[in-house]
Amino acid sequence: MTITGWVRRRAGELTRFSVVGVAGVVVNLGVFNLLRLGPLAPDSTVAGDDDRVVTAKVVATLVSILFAWVAHRGWTFRGRRRHRPARELVLFGLVNAAALAVEAGAVAVSHHWWGLTSLWADNVASVIGIGLGTITRYAGYSLFVFADADDAARTGQASDAS
């Protein structure tokens, strides 16, 4: 199978994934900036005197993860469920934990290692992290969380959708 064939076969799903992703980015950046400019701002005294940019990133990402699970479960991958909701949420959480590490890592490297501490630099690092996290998420969702029956048969995984 060619990449073009794979993309054509999954065009609708990729479009839905992208729409949810864009909405998730808006949620992520909105919460990040509300926290970064509000209770977790560098000059704020909430939760200590340290700069809490990575904490703001983690909280924003967790909020966007919950939004995305609801949207992906109900729309993007609606016909591909093969797990009970509780197990699906756990798998979704594990995939997103990996993506969160990628996203927060991008902000941490930029902010703390490279010393790029302006709001602009934090947002650029956040967007780069979101891009890398998106790749991680799609692969994880397709392979583990919302794999269709054909995918499960190829990987030898049994369904527990009942």
C-alpha positions as CSV (number, residue, x, y, z in Angstrom):
1,M,0.0,0.0,0.0
2,T,1.3,3.5,-0.9
3,I,1.1,6.5,1.4
4,T,-1.2,8.2,-1.0
5,G,-3.6,5.2,-0.9
6,W,-3.5,5.1,2.9
7,V,-4.3,8.9,3.1
8,R,-7.1,8.5,0.6
9,R,-8.6,5.5,2.5
10,R,-8.5,7.5,5.8
11,A,-9.3,11.0,4.4
12,G,-12.5,11.4,6.3
13,E,-11.0,10.3,9.5
14,L,-7.9,12.4,9.1
15,T,-10.2,15.4,8.4
16,R,-12.2,14.8,11.6
17,F,-8.9,14.3,13.5
18,S,-7.6,17.6,12.2
19,V,-10.8,19.5,13.1
20,V,-10.8,18.1,16.6
21,G,-7.0,18.8,16.7
22,V,-7.5,22.5,15.7
23,A,-10.2,22.9,18.3
24,G,-7.9,21.2,20.8
25,V,-5.1,23.6,20.0
26,V,-7.4,26.5,20.6
27,V,-8.4,25.0,24.0
28,N,-4.7,24.2,24.8
29,L,-3.3,27.6,23.9
30,G,-6.3,29.4,25.5
31,V,-5.9,27.7,28.8
32,F,-2.1,28.0,28.6
33,N,-2.2,31.7,28.1
34,L,-4.9,32.3,30.7
35,L,-2.8,30.5,33.2
36,R,0.5,32.0,32.0
37,L,-0.9,35.6,32.2
38,G,-3.0,34.9,35.3
39,P,-2.5,32.7,38.3
40,L,0.7,31.1,37.0
41,A,2.3,34.3,35.6
42,P,6.0,34.8,36.5
43,D,5.2,37.7,38.9
44,S,2.3,35.8,40.6
45,T,2.7,34.4,44.1
46,V,0.2,31.5,43.5
47,A,1.9,28.2,44.2
48,G,5.3,29.7,45.2
49,D,7.7,32.2,43.8
50,D,9.0,30.1,40.9
51,D,8.1,30.6,37.3
52,R,5.5,27.9,36.5
53,V,5.4,27.9,32.7
54,V,5.7,24.1,32.5
55,T,2.9,23.7,35.1
56,A,0.7,26.0,32.9
57,K,1.6,23.8,29.9
58,V,0.7,20.6,31.7
59,V,-2.6,21.9,33.0
60,A,-3.6,23.3,29.5
61,T,-2.7,20.0,27.9
62,L,-4.7,18.0,30.4
63,V,-7.8,20.1,29.7
64,S,-7.3,19.7,26.0
65,I,-6.9,15.9,26.4
66,L,-10.3,15.6,28.1
67,F,-11.9,17.7,25.4
68,A,-10.2,15.6,22.7
69,W,-11.3,12.3,24.2
70,V,-14.9,13.3,24.1
71,A,-14.7,14.6,20.6
72,H,-12.7,11.7,19.1
73,R,-14.8,9.1,20.8
74,G,-18.0,10.7,19.6
75,W,-17.0,11.8,16.2
76,T,-13.5,11.1,14.8
77,F,-13.3,7.4,15.6
78,R,-17.0,6.7,16.3
79,G,-17.1,3.5,14.3
80,R,-13.8,2.1,15.5
81,R,-14.4,1.5,19.2
82,R,-13.3,-1.9,20.5
83,H,-12.8,-1.3,24.2
84,R,-15.1,-0.6,27.1
85,P,-15.2,3.1,27.8
86,A,-13.1,2.8,31.0
87,R,-10.3,0.9,29.3
88,E,-10.5,3.2,26.3
89,L,-10.0,6.2,28.6
90,V,-7.0,4.5,30.2
91,L,-5.4,3.8,26.9
92,F,-6.3,7.3,25.7
93,G,-4.7,8.6,28.8
94,L,-1.5,6.6,28.3
95,V,-1.1,7.8,24.7
96,N,-1.7,11.3,25.8
97,A,0.8,11.0,28.7
98,A,3.4,10.2,26.0
99,A,2.2,13.2,23.9
100,L,2.2,15.4,27.1
101,A,5.8,14.5,27.8
102,V,6.7,15.5,24.2
103,E,4.8,18.8,24.5
104,A,6.0,19.8,27.9
105,G,9.5,18.8,27.0
106,A,9.5,21.2,24.0
107,V,8.5,24.1,26.4
108,A,10.9,23.0,29.1
109,V,13.9,22.8,26.6
110,S,13.1,26.1,25.1
111,H,12.3,27.9,28.4
112,H,14.8,26.4,30.8
113,W,17.7,25.0,28.7
114,W,17.8,27.6,25.9
115,G,16.7,30.5,28.1
116,L,14.0,31.6,25.7
117,T,11.6,33.0,28.3
118,S,9.4,35.5,26.6
119,L,5.7,34.8,26.1
120,W,6.3,34.7,22.4
121,A,9.1,32.1,22.7
122,D,6.9,30.0,25.1
123,N,4.1,30.0,22.6
124,V,6.3,29.0,19.7
125,A,7.7,26.2,21.8
126,S,4.2,25.2,22.7
127,V,3.1,25.1,19.1
128,I,6.1,23.0,18.1
129,G,5.3,20.7,21.0
130,I,1.7,20.4,20.0
131,G,2.8,19.4,16.5
132,L,5.0,16.7,17.7
133,G,2.4,15.6,20.2
134,T,-0.2,15.4,17.5
135,I,1.9,12.9,15.5
136,T,2.3,10.9,18.7
137,R,-1.5,11.0,19.4
138,Y,-2.7,10.0,15.9
139,A,-0.3,7.0,15.8
140,G,-1.4,5.9,19.3
141,Y,-5.1,6.4,18.8
142,S,-5.0,4.5,15.5
143,L,-2.9,1.6,16.8
144,F,-4.1,1.2,20.4
145,V,-7.2,3.2,21.4
146,F,-9.6,3.2,18.4
147,A,-8.1,0.5,16.2
148,D,-10.7,-1.0,13.9
149,A,-11.4,-4.8,13.7
150,D,-9.0,-5.2,10.7
151,D,-6.2,-3.5,12.7
152,A,-6.9,-5.6,15.7
153,A,-6.9,-8.8,13.6
154,R,-3.6,-7.9,12.0
155,T,-2.0,-7.2,15.4
156,G,-3.5,-10.2,17.1
157,Q,-5.4,-8.2,19.7
158,A,-8.8,-9.3,20.8
159,S,-11.8,-6.9,21.2
160,D,-13.3,-6.2,24.5
161,A,-16.0,-3.8,23.3
162,S,-18.8,-5.5,25.1
